[in-house]
């Protein structure tokens, strides 16, 4: 029995003469789909409107089953509607990467894949996917788990440049990489009907427009729709897009203590405080829970960032954070009592691109939540960021001239 199954199934098989009628995304029939227990096994049975290529694998720590499809429209379904198993703790669905959708099923114990099959109807092109998982020993589950070896699966097609990004000299527009946090299968924080991934994408678009109107900026985004982008890919995209600087946008929610107001975060091996450490851990955990396999990855900070970024990029990033806070403050936008903090955020680990993570507020704060929902307030926030970036651009170009001299 194969312990790890990579299934890429051609959806054109067996569709018959009516194949030309089927186009667009496959849809999930929730009424005839379910995750159930069968004896000591877990059975995932999904009814799709048409056959699609897919792959299935398990990941450890935490234990979960990953199903990737090209491509399924989940609609407005509540994923937990599918869960009728006592051995499954949670189900999540959403966009994962361009052209692919993902389902993540959290397992209560070690269950390895026993069989997987996609049967396509010759009559109407609909498809039944069944994945059967059997109970196993923890060590067997760990040995069988891991993402299929598909090099470059979540990196830009052409890879990332081997050379470092040249420092902006002040001539020509400044290229800003805007990074709306979360997306797709990773919703981020949720409060009062507000979802962080949607709010950050909307604000990123508003900020992009404000920057273009101001002039002097080129703005590119790590995502421009509701799709998942891994932290590694966000950093790689910043390089591929030739970014002069990068701002990652978030509006988190805290479960312990209180946090309010705009806060700028810099990268550091050690967090400036416990709250920042917890926040960075939650951001990185979003990748894990969305089905990203982090086993065997190198610590980017240890080898590259300490030698390069702390010598030049980190002081530039600190100046960027200070300029942003000052610019935002001029528009009477509430700012955190400790507005500049640091922690080990993976999205900030580019060695040669000054990067800052901006928490625009916290959804756990009633005041921040109402502000973030207010279009006029967001417009003031965007103008404050524009002013901060303009000031930083002038100061950074002047510093670059001094370095050249």
Steps between C-alpha positions, in 0.01 A plus 500: 500500500642840405556706813497837325271569207542772246195500277486722194194380308420624148147634517436434132489121542160345442302819447353374174337703226361762737841612624476833322209593732722496806714805563607728779546385856375178650241541775468297818162340575491541876178297541662183364850557640620408849793407722399197705637218712491147361610255762851611598543702181415852390330540163497825302232485229462806277251541215624740229309638203787396273828316514808706581870429550581461869768391743477360853756472779536524877710730718615457859520741794210563496358193330288588199385376160551735205288482183595732213269544199530676168257661564190484724255780576411453867219757481368619835509158666594463865778235494393355835176386333702217349646378830313205648811329631613478862857474374501836322530825698466761225455551126614804300463581130608785275722615216862394541704610202418617146271241345481276806257457791581325828319307771677442832362236738643502853534149639463402864753220465746333261302384194689414181342483156393149408324564171409798284293500183317745275223343294363713215153428364491429127143630488519849649869557581439525876764349725517316832821531698554256787800503730521231769738547792589219739631530853876464533783536746630854549839412355338347190286810449806725531694286252215504248435873525644784299411711200565339160833596352396757242786752476384858483137409586454815705771725361486737201542313172835655415644469850657795681796709390838388627625855528394746766255781429684825411439779747260765374688821417205738491488507122179367355201362691536298818370146455293395801391140555167500686426174675135457610518244783337157489267399213327197357490215746659720769238759607706659777311663786120518495275723708146629461474380142831666405762264358862614508594360159219690327558823691874501425446437130248785479729738686802400290305596189399832658858571605630411154265754342606768749868437426453509124306827527779648715759418235854371543397141574455174315287258700488124457309257720576148617135414444216686331220254571389252765779244475745349747861612468755330721746711698789362295327593177426854623870562561592339167247714316644816654831410336357389170295820477810710563371664815686790660306446821220280631206567733293211629148599612315335787225559756533223753297406805644429843347259750704609802542856622416803290650640183383805308624741240738482205822311573809450283697178539862442403682171468707380794627163620357578841167674547484838671224366729288190561202638309712554188644149527150353525385706203790382282429141602134534398595650163741214426249244628259620231732341243511175695124473543449577130700191411850632436771241569778673696706189570861534398485872424804704589498786747541800271581727792795303629705485180410804294313762694749543783788557256322723251179656621630618836787680331291711265142385441384493862593863574315597183199296611505668841508842336210385282295396803569832673402698189177302464400556862575873474306532176200312633506703820452824304150383405386435859483127441528311834850361550608232743667617821811306388470554126827338387564142607691200372460124467595211273243553224588273208352741245766759598799273433614645169871575549521804271149653481399724794182339629245603762185328621222747578221401734239756396308428819367201688161345429480406867479872584145638450642843415747363246233278347266793444785710359606230255143474373485879444595603144589857606729371776672264257550791259676698773712196585599459134597868476711466814683203349556693177649792690725267700623326186573832329711613795683167518570502127676837525700403810597158363617644167711758685654225712573297185692796357707521818575128479621538140727789604 
